[in-house]
């Protein structure tokens, strides 16, 4: 497990953490979250044909 780097300034550690997180976050948005929101929007706009009569 990685811990704080001895002697590194907290801002340097924060910047390093941000750089490590931004890549996976962008991939998650592009590959999972954005398509899911598009599906949700399409489902809300589509006519409700799944209901049974009565």
C-alpha positions, 0 to 999 in steps of 0.5 A: 500500500502506498503511503505519503511520500516523506518530505513531499509537500502536501500540494505535490501529493495532491497534484500527483493524486489528481493526475492519477484519478483524472484518467480513470474518471474520464474513461468512466464518464466516456465509457459508462456514465454518458452512454447510460444517461443517453439510454435513460433519455431515450427511454424517457422519450420513447412511447410506453409500449411495454404496458399491458392493456387494462 
